[in-house]
């Protein structure tokens, strides 16, 4: 099943890229593996997957220990400041920075470990009360403040769009985030390292790609329904 699912997702990514006149190489697939056992991740790894997204620090810590070391781990869930120290040496990218306070804690821990941590700013474009993230108007001011933190590198933006039956309903949200992403790139904040736009999940990643996503986060489409009992 995993092989077939990955093949189907890949075909959909390629089709969306063709419709948008984009190169397939412009889009990174993040396999969202939260709640899935290490054995399932190993199976996906054996099929060629190298980028995995996790929601919880504890899962990253556990899976990091037992899975191949060339895996690129992404922290995509809400990150508590007291958990930062456990993952700064394990993750390639933190998608969910939504405050200066969190950025400062990442900076502090990264400095302790003498490394630079790549981050995305999470934007709650739809301003859903149930979700974390910055308001659109808060993004640029925070991005400018981050330039003072030498152990953090702002790489781009991320959003979690509303869950909708019809993915077309999220097109405007993706288009708005893409516009903000372009604005930040043009201002050359953080010496031009901004190159990642993480948006789109299983139900809407094709629309996200058509609107400029460079990274899509697909879980159910690859691994099937998640087990929320663990």
Backbone torsions as a table, in degrees:
resi	resn	phi	psi	omega
1	UNK	NA	-40.9	-177.5
2	UNK	-61.8	-42.9	179.5
3	UNK	-60.5	-45.4	-179.5
4	UNK	-65.2	-41.3	179.8
5	UNK	-62.8	-45.6	179.0
6	UNK	-61.8	-40.1	179.2
7	UNK	-64.2	-41.0	-179.9
8	UNK	-65.8	-43.3	178.8
9	UNK	-62.7	-43.2	179.5
10	UNK	-61.1	-42.5	179.8
11	UNK	-63.8	-39.5	179.5
12	UNK	-67.9	-38.1	176.9
13	UNK	-63.1	-45.5	-179.8
14	UNK	-62.3	-41.4	-180.0
15	UNK	-64.4	-42.9	179.4
16	UNK	-64.0	-39.6	177.2
17	UNK	-62.4	-42.0	179.3
18	UNK	-63.3	-44.0	-179.6
19	UNK	-61.7	-33.4	-177.7
20	UNK	-91.2	-0.2	-178.0
21	UNK	66.8	33.5	-177.8
22	UNK	-112.4	160.1	176.5
23	UNK	-85.6	137.6	179.3
24	UNK	-55.9	-31.1	-177.4
25	UNK	-67.4	-11.4	-179.6
26	UNK	-79.7	-9.9	-173.4
27	UNK	-120.3	124.0	176.5
28	UNK	-97.8	131.2	175.8
29	UNK	-92.4	121.0	173.4
30	UNK	-101.4	117.1	178.2
31	UNK	-81.6	111.5	-176.6
32	UNK	-81.9	107.0	-168.8
33	UNK	-108.0	16.3	-178.9
34	UNK	-58.4	138.4	-178.2
35	UNK	71.2	-4.3	-179.3
36	UNK	-88.0	140.6	-178.9
37	UNK	-69.7	157.7	-178.0
38	UNK	-56.8	-34.4	-179.4
39	UNK	-62.0	-36.6	178.6
40	UNK	-69.3	-39.4	177.1
41	UNK	-64.7	-38.0	178.4
42	UNK	-63.3	-38.1	177.5
43	UNK	-62.8	-43.8	178.4
44	UNK	-65.6	-39.8	176.9
45	UNK	-58.6	-44.3	-179.6
46	UNK	-64.4	-20.8	177.0
47	UNK	-92.5	4.0	173.2
48	UNK	109.9	-4.2	-179.6
49	UNK	-73.7	133.9	179.7
50	UNK	-125.5	-12.8	-177.7
51	UNK	-114.6	118.4	-178.0
52	UNK	-123.0	139.0	178.9
53	UNK	-111.2	131.3	179.7
54	UNK	-123.2	150.3	-179.5
55	UNK	-95.0	-24.3	-173.1
56	UNK	-121.0	138.7	-179.8
57	UNK	-59.3	-43.2	-177.6
58	UNK	-60.3	-39.3	179.6
59	UNK	-67.0	-39.0	177.1
60	UNK	-61.3	-46.4	-177.9
61	UNK	-60.1	-43.8	-177.2
62	UNK	-70.1	-45.4	-176.7
63	UNK	-72.9	-33.2	178.2
64	UNK	-57.2	-36.9	-176.3
65	UNK	-69.0	-30.3	-169.8
66	UNK	-111.6	-9.3	-177.5
67	UNK	-106.2	163.7	-175.7
68	UNK	-54.5	143.9	-173.5
69	UNK	-77.4	-7.8	177.5
70	UNK	-90.9	7.8	174.6
71	UNK	-70.6	141.0	176.3
72	UNK	-99.8	108.4	-177.4
73	UNK	-91.1	134.8	176.0
74	UNK	-119.9	131.8	173.7
75	UNK	-90.4	111.4	-174.6
76	UNK	-110.5	-10.2	-178.9
77	UNK	-92.9	173.7	178.1
78	UNK	-59.5	132.2	-175.4
79	UNK	-112.3	119.8	176.9
80	UNK	-81.5	144.7	-175.7
81	UNK	-61.4	-33.0	-177.7
82	UNK	-76.0	-4.8	178.9
83	UNK	-105.2	-7.1	-174.4
84	UNK	-56.8	-42.3	-174.0
85	UNK	-60.3	-21.7	-176.5
86	UNK	-82.2	-15.0	-173.5
87	UNK	-124.8	-8.7	-175.1
88	UNK	-61.3	-23.1	178.7
89	UNK	-93.9	1.9	-174.4
90	UNK	-117.4	-24.9	-173.6
91	UNK	-102.5	147.1	176.1
92	UNK	-84.3	-30.1	-175.2
93	UNK	-153.1	134.5	172.9
94	UNK	-105.7	115.8	-174.7
95	UNK	-82.8	-17.0	-158.8
96	UNK	-116.2	37.5	176.7
97	UNK	-80.0	122.3	-174.5
98	UNK	-133.0	16.5	177.6
99	UNK	-160.5	155.4	174.8
100	UNK	-64.6	-37.0	179.3
101	UNK	-57.4	-47.6	179.3
102	UNK	-64.6	-42.0	178.9
103	UNK	-60.5	-39.7	-179.6
104	UNK	-67.0	-36.1	177.3
105	UNK	-68.1	-41.9	176.5
106	UNK	-61.2	-42.9	177.4
107	UNK	-57.2	-46.8	-178.0
108	UNK	-62.3	-46.7	-178.7
109	UNK	-69.4	-37.8	178.8
110	UNK	-64.8	-38.9	178.4
111	UNK	-64.2	-41.0	177.6
112	UNK	-57.9	-37.1	-175.6
113	UNK	-98.7	8.4	176.3
114	UNK	52.1	55.0	178.7
115	UNK	-144.6	164.6	175.5
116	UNK	-110.8	130.9	-176.9
117	UNK	-106.5	128.1	176.5
118	UNK	-83.5	134.8	-178.0
119	UNK	-134.9	159.0	168.1
120	UNK	-118.5	149.7	171.6
121	UNK	-89.6	127.1	179.1
122	UNK	-85.0	126.9	-176.6
123	UNK	-116.7	125.0	176.8
124	UNK	-90.5	76.5	-173.3
125	UNK	-58.0	-41.5	-177.6
126	UNK	-79.6	-7.0	-178.6
127	UNK	53.3	46.5	175.9
128	UNK	-76.5	130.6	-177.7
129	UNK	-65.6	-25.0	-176.6
130	UNK	-81.6	-4.0	-174.5
131	UNK	-118.6	152.3	174.5
132	UNK	-79.2	171.6	174.8
133	UNK	125.6	157.6	179.0
134	UNK	-79.1	151.2	167.0
135	UNK	-73.1	154.2	-176.6
136	UNK	-53.2	-41.5	-176.8
137	UNK	-69.8	-15.8	-178.4
138	UNK	-88.2	-12.7	-170.1
139	UNK	-68.5	-53.4	-176.2
140	UNK	-61.2	-45.9	177.2
141	UNK	-58.4	-40.5	179.0
142	UNK	-69.2	-41.4	178.9
143	UNK	-56.6	-40.5	179.7
144	UNK	-67.5	-36.1	178.6
145	UNK	-67.9	-31.2	-177.6
146	UNK	-66.5	-19.5	-179.4
147	UNK	-64.1	-17.9	178.8
148	UNK	-81.8	-8.6	-177.4
149	UNK	-100.1	110.9	-169.7
150	UNK	-82.1	-10.5	-179.9
151	UNK	-107.6	12.1	174.8
152	UNK	-121.5	141.3	176.9
153	UNK	-126.0	113.7	178.0
154	UNK	-74.0	119.4	-177.4
155	UNK	-105.8	-15.0	-179.5
156	UNK	159.7	-154.4	-173.8
157	UNK	-127.1	156.8	177.4
158	UNK	-139.1	147.3	170.1
159	UNK	-142.1	152.6	169.7
160	UNK	-111.1	106.3	-177.9
161	UNK	-74.9	160.3	177.0
162	UNK	-58.5	149.7	174.4
163	UNK	-78.4	120.2	-177.9
164	UNK	-131.9	150.3	177.1
165	UNK	-69.9	-40.0	-179.3
166	UNK	-103.8	107.7	-176.5
167	UNK	-59.0	-21.0	178.5
168	UNK	-60.4	-25.5	-179.7
169	UNK	-66.1	-19.9	179.7
170	UNK	-95.5	-1.1	-176.2
171	UNK	-58.9	-43.7	-178.5
172	UNK	-64.2	-35.6	178.3
173	UNK	-64.2	-45.9	179.0
174	UNK	-64.7	-40.2	179.9
175	UNK	-64.2	-39.1	179.1
176	UNK	-66.4	-40.6	179.3
177	UNK	-68.4	-36.6	178.1
178	UNK	-62.6	-39.3	178.5
179	UNK	-62.6	-43.6	178.5
180	UNK	-64.3	-40.5	177.6
181	UNK	-59.7	-45.1	178.6
182	UNK	-64.2	-40.8	178.4
183	UNK	-59.1	-44.2	-179.4
184	UNK	-67.1	-41.2	177.2
185	UNK	-59.9	-42.3	-177.5
186	UNK	-67.4	-28.7	178.0
187	UNK	-79.5	-7.9	175.5
188	UNK	57.1	37.9	176.5
189	UNK	-65.5	141.8	178.7
190	UNK	60.5	39.6	173.4
191	UNK	57.4	34.6	172.2
192	UNK	74.1	25.0	179.0
193	UNK	-85.3	-6.5	-177.4
194	UNK	-73.2	114.2	-178.3
195	UNK	-149.1	6.3	-175.1
196	UNK	-120.3	129.8	173.7
197	UNK	-125.4	100.5	-174.4
198	UNK	-95.1	104.1	179.3
199	UNK	-156.9	148.1	-178.4
200	UNK	103.1	129.4	177.3
201	UNK	-128.1	-167.2	-170.6
202	UNK	-48.9	-42.9	-172.2
203	UNK	-85.4	-11.2	-174.5
204	UNK	-143.6	14.8	-174.2
205	UNK	-67.1	-25.3	178.7
206	UNK	-67.9	-42.4	176.7
207	UNK	-64.3	-40.5	179.3
208	UNK	-60.2	-41.9	178.2
209	UNK	-63.7	-42.1	178.8
210	UNK	-62.1	-25.3	-179.4
211	UNK	-99.6	9.8	170.3
212	UNK	110.9	5.6	178.9
213	UNK	-57.9	138.5	172.9
214	UNK	-105.8	-6.6	-179.5
215	UNK	-147.8	128.6	177.0
216	UNK	-121.7	144.7	-174.3
217	UNK	-112.5	105.6	-173.4
218	UNK	-118.8	119.5	179.5
219	UNK	-112.4	-69.6	-177.1
220	UNK	-58.2	-37.3	-179.7
221	UNK	-63.3	-22.5	178.8
222	UNK	-101.2	-50.9	-170.2
223	UNK	-99.9	-6.4	-173.9
224	UNK	86.1	-175.5	-176.6
225	UNK	-60.7	144.8	-178.7
226	UNK	-82.6	153.6	175.4
227	UNK	-97.4	108.2	-177.1
228	UNK	-88.8	4.5	-177.1
229	UNK	-82.4	-9.7	-177.6
230	UNK	-104.9	NA	NA
